[in-house]
Amino acid sequence: MAAPIVYRWDDGNAPVARGERRSLCDILYACLVTGYGSKPGAGWTREYVNATFDKAAFRNNPLTGTGFFLQVDGFGAANAYTPIVQGFEAMTSESDGLFPFNASTQAGPLSNAANTTARPWILMADDRAFYFFCWSTITGTPNNTHWYTTAMFFGDPVSRYPIDPYCCGLVCNGSNGSFGYVYSSDSITGALGGPGFAMPRRATGAAGSILSIPIRGGGPGASALMGATGLPYTPGDQILITRPHLNEAEAYSFRGWLPGLYYPCHPSAFTQLQNINSDGKSFINILTRAVNVTGAGNFFISLDDWRI
């Protein structure tokens, strides 16, 4: 495997996040499939698309991954800037799929208005999974005050099991960025609604989608949110990082890890989109709404191989 590719709104020839129905389809096609400028595609395919390019089905690599599908529907969305997304085990067109992951579709805005004004975004992907963030209310470069962000993950986590052909998932939090309660304790079950992590089946293959919860992992703190302010940090200190894991819709269960996603236990120590090096590993920092609302912390996304 290889390190993920990082795609950004400010790359040369990058697609534009905007308040139009085909915007997310355009971004995913350019990043995951064709590439743009000097950056290659991440190794996905666009299996189906409609005539107006605002409804499409994307598939991760079936040789290295599950080969499951992400449906993106801007055509049928309630408004032009909030596309609908849904996962399927199989699809026969951009509209028709078998074994959906989530009982109801999940959406996240790319803008706060139906216009062509460009919004900043970043997408990180390998051939099996991607993270996508879009700051839908601003133009220019996001900074530490810009933490209302659409956050989406689709693709294959890293399973704890040697054989797990259904280890794929989808989460999309409009303006929240919590990635499915990633700040929760181990006792949280998958019975919650909203931004849980939708998976097609249990590892046993038992039919029926489930709602897993990403658990942030251990660390010092008075609560599951690492206390009100988290662990103090001074530049030059060792960085305390945990690796959020997925339960399997049951408290204290364990399915695997979200690939490349880490939790720094110092919620106010790093800036938006900052590159961090720690113990020979490289990360990019993402600030989200959860930082300011709960004091829970930001995300580190690894810039090294997600599969080792």
C-alpha positions in Angstrom: 0.0 0.0 0.0 1.0 3.7 -0.1 0.5 6.9 1.8 -2.8 8.7 1.2 -3.0 11.5 -1.4 -4.0 14.9 -0.1 -6.3 17.0 -2.3 -7.1 20.6 -1.5 -9.2 23.5 -2.8 -6.1 25.6 -3.4 -4.3 23.0 -5.6 -3.8 24.0 -9.2 -6.8 22.9 -11.3 -8.6 21.7 -8.2 -12.4 21.2 -8.5 -14.6 23.8 -6.7 -16.9 23.2 -3.7 -19.9 25.3 -4.4 -23.7 25.5 -3.9 -24.6 23.5 -7.0 -26.1 20.1 -7.2 -23.1 18.4 -8.9 -20.4 19.9 -6.8 -19.7 16.9 -4.6 -19.9 14.5 -7.5 -17.3 16.7 -9.3 -14.9 16.8 -6.4 -15.0 13.0 -5.7 -14.6 12.2 -9.4 -11.6 14.5 -9.7 -9.9 13.3 -6.5 -10.8 9.6 -6.4 -10.9 8.7 -10.1 -9.2 10.9 -12.6 -6.9 13.1 -10.6 -6.2 16.8 -11.5 -3.1 18.9 -12.1 -0.1 17.0 -10.9 -2.1 14.7 -8.6 -3.3 11.3 -9.7 -6.6 9.8 -8.7 -6.7 7.7 -5.6 -7.6 4.4 -7.4 -11.4 4.5 -7.2 -14.0 4.2 -10.1 -17.1 6.1 -10.9 -19.3 3.1 -11.9 -22.5 5.1 -12.7 -23.5 8.7 -13.3 -26.6 10.4 -14.6 -26.8 12.7 -17.6 -26.5 15.9 -15.5 -23.5 14.6 -13.5 -25.2 15.3 -10.2 -26.0 11.7 -9.2 -23.3 9.1 -9.2 -22.0 5.9 -7.7 -18.3 5.6 -6.6 -16.6 2.3 -5.8 -13.4 1.7 -3.9 -10.8 -0.8 -5.1 -12.4 -4.3 -5.2 -9.0 -6.0 -5.3 -7.6 -4.4 -2.2 -10.9 -3.5 -0.5 -14.5 -4.4 -0.2 -15.5 -2.8 -3.6 -18.6 -1.4 -1.9 -20.4 1.7 -3.3 -21.0 5.3 -2.2 -24.0 6.9 -3.8 -23.9 10.7 -4.1 -27.2 12.4 -4.9 -27.3 16.1 -5.6 -30.2 15.7 -8.0 -32.7 14.6 -5.5 -31.5 16.6 -2.6 -33.7 19.1 -0.9 -31.5 22.0 -1.9 -28.6 22.5 -4.2 -25.8 22.8 -1.6 -26.6 19.7 0.6 -26.1 16.5 -1.4 -27.3 13.2 -0.1 -24.9 10.2 0.5 -25.6 6.6 1.1 -23.6 3.4 1.1 -24.5 0.1 -0.7 -22.9 -3.3 -1.0 -23.8 -3.4 -4.7 -25.3 -1.1 -7.3 -26.8 -1.6 -10.7 -27.2 2.1 -11.6 -26.6 5.5 -9.9 -30.1 5.1 -8.4 -30.4 1.4 -7.6 -28.5 -0.4 -5.0 -28.6 -3.5 -2.8 -28.1 -3.8 0.9 -27.9 -0.1 2.0 -25.7 0.7 4.9 -27.8 3.4 6.5 -31.6 3.2 7.0 -31.9 6.9 6.2 -29.6 9.0 4.0 -27.0 11.3 5.5 -26.1 14.7 4.1 -23.6 17.5 4.7 -23.5 21.0 3.1 -20.9 22.2 0.7 -22.1 25.8 0.9 -24.6 27.9 2.8 -26.2 29.2 -0.4 -27.2 28.0 -3.9 -24.5 29.8 -5.8 -21.0 29.3 -7.4 -19.0 30.9 -4.6 -16.0 28.7 -3.9 -15.6 27.1 -0.4 -12.4 25.6 1.0 -12.2 21.8 1.3 -9.7 19.1 1.8 -9.9 15.4 0.9 -7.4 12.6 1.9 -7.7 9.2 0.3 -6.1 5.9 -0.4 -7.7 3.4 -2.8 -10.0 2.0 -0.1 -11.2 5.0 1.9 -11.4 8.8 2.1 -11.9 11.7 4.5 -13.6 14.8 3.2 -13.9 18.2 5.0 -15.6 21.3 3.7 -15.9 24.7 5.4 -19.3 25.6 4.0 -19.7 29.0 5.4 -16.5 30.7 4.4 -14.2 31.6 1.5 -10.4 31.7 1.7 -8.2 29.6 4.0 -9.8 28.1 7.1 -8.2 29.1 10.4 -8.8 28.4 14.1 -12.1 30.3 14.1 -13.5 28.2 11.2 -14.7 25.1 12.9 -18.1 24.6 11.4 -17.3 21.9 8.9 -18.9 19.1 6.9 -17.0 16.0 7.7 -17.4 12.7 5.8 -15.7 9.3 5.7 -16.5 6.5 3.4 -14.6 3.3 2.8 -12.9 0.4 4.6 -11.7 0.7 8.1 -8.8 -1.4 9.3 -10.5 -4.6 10.7 -9.2 -6.5 13.7 -10.2 -9.7 11.9 -8.1 -11.4 9.3 -11.2 -12.0 7.1 -13.9 -9.3 7.3 -15.5 -8.8 3.8 -18.1 -6.4 5.2 -15.8 -3.9 7.0 -16.9 -0.8 5.2 -18.7 2.3 6.5 -20.1 5.7 6.1 -20.4 8.7 8.3 -21.3 12.3 7.3 -21.9 15.0 9.9 -23.2 18.3 8.5 -21.4 21.2 10.2 -20.6 19.0 13.2 -17.3 17.2 12.4 -17.7 14.6 15.2 -17.3 11.6 13.0 -20.1 9.6 14.7 -19.5 10.4 18.4 -15.7 9.8 18.2 -15.4 11.5 21.6 -17.6 8.9 23.3 -16.8 6.4 26.0 -16.5 2.7 25.5 -20.0 2.2 27.0 -21.8 3.9 24.1 -23.8 1.4 22.0 -24.8 1.6 18.4 -28.4 2.4 19.2 -28.0 6.1 18.8 -29.3 8.0 15.8 -27.7 10.9 14.0 -24.0 10.7 13.1 -23.2 7.1 14.0 -20.9 5.1 11.8 -23.1 3.1 9.4 -21.8 -0.4 8.4 -23.4 -3.0 6.2 -23.2 -6.0 8.4 -21.4 -7.4 11.5 -18.1 -9.2 11.0 -19.9 -12.5 11.1 -21.7 -11.5 7.9 -25.1 -11.5 9.6 -27.4 -9.5 7.3 -28.7 -6.1 8.3 -26.9 -2.8 8.6 -25.6 -1.7 12.0 -24.7 1.6 13.6 -21.2 1.5 15.1 -19.7 4.2 17.3 -16.0 5.4 16.9 -14.5 5.4 20.4 -11.7 8.0 21.0 -9.5 5.7 23.1 -7.8 6.2 26.5 -6.0 9.1 28.0 -6.1 11.3 31.0 -9.2 13.4 31.7 -12.2 13.7 33.9 -14.6 12.3 31.4 -15.0 10.7 28.0 -14.3 14.2 26.6 -10.8 14.3 28.2 -12.0 16.9 30.7 -12.9 20.5 30.0 -9.6 21.5 28.5 -7.7 18.3 27.8 -4.1 17.6 28.5 -1.8 20.7 28.7 0.8 21.0 26.0 3.9 23.1 25.3 5.7 22.9 22.0 8.5 20.5 22.4 6.5 18.2 24.7 5.8 14.6 23.7 2.4 14.5 22.0 -0.1 12.2 23.5 -2.1 10.5 20.7 -4.8 7.9 20.9 -6.2 5.8 18.0 -10.1 5.8 17.9 -11.6 2.4 17.4 -14.9 1.2 16.1 -17.3 -0.8 18.3 -19.8 -3.1 16.6 -23.1 -1.6 17.7 -22.5 -2.9 21.2 -20.9 -1.4 24.3 -17.3 -2.5 24.8 -17.1 -4.3 21.5 -14.3 -3.9 19.0 -14.5 -4.1 15.2 -11.4 -2.2 14.1 -10.0 1.2 13.5 -10.8 4.2 11.3 -7.7 4.3 9.0 -5.3 7.1 9.6 -7.5 8.8 12.2 -5.9 9.8 15.5 -7.0 11.8 18.5 -4.5 14.4 20.0 -5.2 14.8 23.7 -4.3 18.5 23.5 -7.4 20.2 22.0 -6.1 23.7 21.7 -2.5 23.2 20.9 -2.5 22.9 17.1 -3.8 25.2 14.3 -6.1 24.4 11.5 -4.4 22.3 8.7 -1.1 22.4 10.6 1.3 19.6 9.6 2.7 17.8 12.7 5.6 15.4 13.0 5.7 13.1 16.1 7.8 10.0 16.7 8.7 9.8 13.0 5.1 10.0 11.9 3.4 12.8 9.9 -0.1 14.2 10.4 -2.4 17.0 9.4 -4.6 18.7 12.0 -8.3 19.3 11.5 -10.3 21.5 13.8 -14.0 20.9 13.9 -17.1 22.1 15.8 -16.6 19.6 18.5 -13.5 21.4 19.6 -15.3 24.6 20.6 -18.5 23.0 21.8 -17.1 20.3 24.1 -13.4 21.0 24.4 -12.9 17.5 23.2 -10.1 18.0 20.7 -9.3 18.0 17.1 -8.4 15.2 14.6 -5.0 14.2 13.3 -5.2 12.5 9.9 -2.1 10.4 9.2 0.0 11.3 6.1 1.6 7.9 6.2 0.3 4.5 5.0 -3.1 4.0 6.6 -2.9 0.2 6.3 0.1 -0.5 8.4 
